[in-house]
Structure formats: structure tokens, C-alpha cells
Amino acid sequence: MGEHQDSEWAMVAEYGAVYEAELAAGRLDSVGIISRIDRRGAAGIFGLNHAGASVRGITLYVPADSLDAARRALDIEEE
């Protein structure tokens, strides 16, 4: 992650549950794209350790220069 430490990060997707974001992050990792999951305020409906539905949603970020490749890897259409 050193080369992207100072990079600008871009939101690639928002999910309703932690496990969905983790699956997407794993998919990105499998094609060589690093990502980070923003869990701030993402307490699950059954508490902080619950990986299910989130009250506020979970955001998945990738380095800005990897955004297009990440969208392709996750089959996300550009808006």
C-alpha cells in the first residue's frame, strides 16, 4: 500500500452491509486493486461486531487512478 499512501482515494461503491463491502474488496484484491472500507458510523443493526446490515452504509474506496478498473472489476456502470 506504500505507493498509494499519499494517493487520492475515490469512492467506487456504497453497500448496505459490511460483508458486501468485504466481498467487493476481495474481488478487487483478486485482480490486483487495493481498496479500503470506510466503516465509520457503520454499526450494524445488531451492534458493532455484526457484519450484516448497516444503519448508515459502508463505503468502498480505491485509489483515484484505479477507479475505472475497479468499476469494471465490480461490474459497475459509470453514471
PyMOL commands that set and color helices and strands:
alter all, ss='L'
color gray80, all
select helices_A, chain A and resi 2-4+18-30+64-73
alter helices_A, ss='H'
color red, helices_A
select strands_A, chain A and resi 9-17+36-38+53-63
alter strands_A, ss='S'
color yellow, strands_A
deselect
rebuild
show_as cartoon
